[in-house]
């Protein structure tokens, strides 16, 4: 669900390190995105993305984006899926197939 050009417009900003944890601000088009710091954990001499924190961050970003657009998170997800798929995706995706 990442558009072709979005990676090129995205960067990490200021990094703060506290022991084995580091936070880096997300920057899009040269502008820091408030509340969107990526978290890293040091394992030995290697820094790794903290995926648990990333999932929490993603939930918060979806909530904020839906509120900003005046829509529900479900509608936002369907819109993003439709844009990615290049065709309309409807609410039927929420209903799992039932074996006959």
C-alpha positions as a Markdown table, in Angstrom:
| # | Residue | x | y | z |
|---|---|---|---|---|
| 1 | Unk | 0.0 | 0.0 | 0.0 |
| 2 | Unk | 3.0 | 2.3 | -0.5 |
| 3 | Unk | 2.8 | 4.3 | -3.7 |
| 4 | Unk | 5.6 | 4.3 | -6.2 |
| 5 | Unk | 6.9 | 7.8 | -5.4 |
| 6 | Unk | 6.3 | 7.9 | -1.6 |
| 7 | Unk | 9.6 | 6.2 | -0.6 |
| 8 | Unk | 11.6 | 8.8 | -2.5 |
| 9 | Unk | 9.7 | 11.6 | -0.7 |
| 10 | Unk | 10.3 | 10.0 | 2.7 |
| 11 | Unk | 13.3 | 10.3 | 5.0 |
| 12 | Unk | 14.3 | 10.0 | 8.7 |
| 13 | Unk | 14.9 | 13.2 | 10.5 |
| 14 | Unk | 16.5 | 13.9 | 13.9 |
| 15 | Unk | 17.5 | 10.8 | 15.8 |
| 16 | Unk | 17.6 | 10.6 | 19.6 |
| 17 | Unk | 19.4 | 7.7 | 21.3 |
| 18 | Unk | 18.6 | 6.5 | 24.8 |
| 19 | Unk | 20.7 | 3.3 | 25.6 |
| 20 | Unk | 19.5 | 0.5 | 23.3 |
| 21 | Unk | 16.6 | 2.5 | 22.0 |
| 22 | Unk | 16.5 | 5.2 | 19.3 |
| 23 | Unk | 13.7 | 7.3 | 17.9 |
| 24 | Unk | 13.9 | 9.0 | 14.5 |
| 25 | Unk | 11.3 | 11.5 | 13.2 |
| 26 | Unk | 9.5 | 10.6 | 9.9 |
| 27 | Unk | 10.0 | 13.4 | 7.3 |
| 28 | Unk | 7.9 | 13.6 | 4.1 |
| 29 | Unk | 8.6 | 16.2 | 1.5 |
| 30 | Unk | 11.1 | 17.8 | 3.9 |
| 31 | Unk | 8.5 | 18.3 | 6.6 |
| 32 | Unk | 8.5 | 16.3 | 9.9 |
| 33 | Unk | 5.3 | 14.4 | 10.5 |
| 34 | Unk | 4.3 | 15.1 | 14.2 |
| 35 | Unk | 3.8 | 11.9 | 16.3 |
| 36 | Unk | 5.4 | 9.6 | 13.7 |
| 37 | Unk | 8.8 | 8.8 | 15.1 |
| 38 | Unk | 10.2 | 5.4 | 14.1 |
| 39 | Unk | 11.6 | 3.4 | 17.0 |
| 40 | Unk | 14.7 | 1.2 | 16.7 |
| 41 | Unk | 16.2 | -1.3 | 19.2 |
| 42 | Unk | 19.9 | -2.2 | 19.4 |
| 43 | Unk | 20.6 | -5.9 | 19.4 |
| 44 | Unk | 24.3 | -6.3 | 19.9 |
| 45 | Unk | 25.9 | -3.9 | 17.4 |
| 46 | Unk | 22.9 | -3.8 | 15.0 |
| 47 | Unk | 20.0 | -1.4 | 15.1 |
| 48 | Unk | 16.6 | -2.9 | 14.1 |
| 49 | Unk | 13.2 | -1.4 | 13.6 |
| 50 | Unk | 10.8 | -2.0 | 16.5 |
| 51 | Unk | 7.9 | -3.6 | 14.7 |
| 52 | Unk | 5.6 | -3.5 | 17.7 |
| 53 | Unk | 6.0 | 0.2 | 17.9 |
| 54 | Unk | 5.6 | 0.5 | 14.2 |
| 55 | Unk | 2.2 | -1.2 | 14.3 |
| 56 | Unk | 1.1 | 1.0 | 17.1 |
| 57 | Unk | 2.2 | 4.1 | 15.1 |
| 58 | Unk | 0.3 | 2.8 | 12.0 |
| 59 | Unk | -2.9 | 2.5 | 14.0 |
| 60 | Unk | -2.5 | 6.0 | 15.2 |
| 61 | Unk | -1.8 | 7.4 | 11.8 |
| 62 | Unk | -4.9 | 5.6 | 10.3 |
| 63 | Unk | -7.0 | 7.1 | 13.1 |
| 64 | Unk | -5.7 | 10.6 | 12.5 |
| 65 | Unk | -6.0 | 10.4 | 8.7 |
| 66 | Unk | -9.6 | 9.1 | 8.9 |
| 67 | Unk | -10.5 | 11.9 | 11.3 |
| 68 | Unk | -8.8 | 14.5 | 9.1 |
| 69 | Unk | -10.7 | 13.3 | 6.1 |
| 70 | Unk | -14.0 | 13.1 | 8.0 |
| 71 | Unk | -14.4 | 9.4 | 7.3 |
| 72 | Unk | -14.3 | 6.1 | 9.2 |
| 73 | Unk | -11.1 | 4.0 | 9.3 |
| 74 | Unk | -12.9 | 1.2 | 7.4 |
| 75 | Unk | -13.8 | 3.6 | 4.6 |
| 76 | Unk | -10.2 | 4.9 | 4.5 |
| 77 | Unk | -8.9 | 1.4 | 4.2 |
| 78 | Unk | -11.3 | 0.6 | 1.3 |
| 79 | Unk | -10.3 | 3.8 | -0.4 |
| 80 | Unk | -6.6 | 3.0 | -0.1 |
| 81 | Unk | -7.1 | -0.6 | -1.3 |
| 82 | Unk | -9.1 | 0.7 | -4.3 |
| 83 | Unk | -6.3 | 3.1 | -5.2 |
| 84 | Unk | -3.7 | 0.4 | -4.9 |
| 85 | Unk | -5.7 | -2.2 | -6.8 |
| 86 | Unk | -6.7 | 0.3 | -9.5 |
| 87 | Unk | -10.4 | -0.8 | -9.2 |
| 88 | Unk | -13.2 | -0.3 | -6.6 |
| 89 | Unk | -12.9 | -2.5 | -3.5 |
| 90 | Unk | -16.2 | -2.9 | -1.6 |
| 91 | Unk | -17.2 | -3.7 | 1.9 |
| 92 | Unk | -17.4 | -7.4 | 1.0 |
| 93 | Unk | -13.7 | -7.7 | 1.9 |
| 94 | Unk | -14.7 | -7.6 | 5.5 |
| 95 | Unk | -16.8 | -10.7 | 5.2 |
| 96 | Unk | -14.7 | -13.9 | 5.1 |
| 97 | Unk | -15.7 | -16.6 | 2.7 |
| 98 | Unk | -17.7 | -19.4 | 4.4 |
| 99 | Unk | -17.0 | -23.0 | 3.3 |
| 100 | Unk | -20.1 | -24.7 | 1.9 |
